[in-house]
Amino acid sequence: MLAAKNGIVFREKLMRGEIGYNIIKTAHGKEKFDMIVMGSRGRSSAKEIFFGSTSNYVIHISKIPVVIVK
């Protein structure tokens, strides 16, 4: 893989529960991550207010850079 040849390592992990909290806990845990990359579901603003936004939570809580991919 081209990324691995250039020293870029990707990790994935399946988890249950409060997603935003789990992302922050994992990224700031034992293994220090350089960046969080996550997708945006593209909900309307009304639904986002009602359901909350995982990406919005992670952006505001994270101590490392967060990239949101739409």
N, C-alpha and C positions, 0 to 999 in steps of 0.2 A: 504494500500500500504506500502511496506517495507521501502521505502525512507521516507515517512511521519512519520512513527513510530520512525525513527531515527533523526527526526528534519530537514530533507532535504525537502525544499519546491520548487516546480517547478511552473513557471508561463508561460503562453503563451499569445500572443497578435498578432492579425492580423493588418497589416498596409499596406498602399500604399505609393508610392513615392520612393525616394532614399533610398534603403534598408540599406546600410552601415551606412549612417547618422542616420537613424531611430533607428538602433540597438544601436549606441553609445548614442544618445539622451535619449533613454529609460533606458539604463543601468546606465547612469550617472545622471539621473533625480531625482525626489523627492524620489522615492524608491531606495535606494542604493543596488545594486546587488553585490554579492561576486565574481561572475564569469560569463563569457559568454561562452556558449557551442553552437557551430554551425557546420553545415555540410559543406563539400567541394564537389562541383559538379564534380571535377576531369577533368576540361577542359584541353586541350593541351596547351602548353606554348604559341603557336601562337595565339590561341583564347583568352587566358588570357590577352595578350598584347593589343589585339584589343578591347575587351569588358571590360577590367578591372576585378578586382577580389574583390568581397565583403569581403571575408574572409581576404584577404591581407590588405585591407583598415582597417578593424576592428582591426586586430592584431597591426597595426602600430599606430592607433589613440587611442585605448583604454588605460585607466589608471588602469584597473583591468585585472586580468588574463583571457586569451582567450584559449579555448580548441577547436581544429578543429578535427571533426570526419570524417573520410573518408569512 
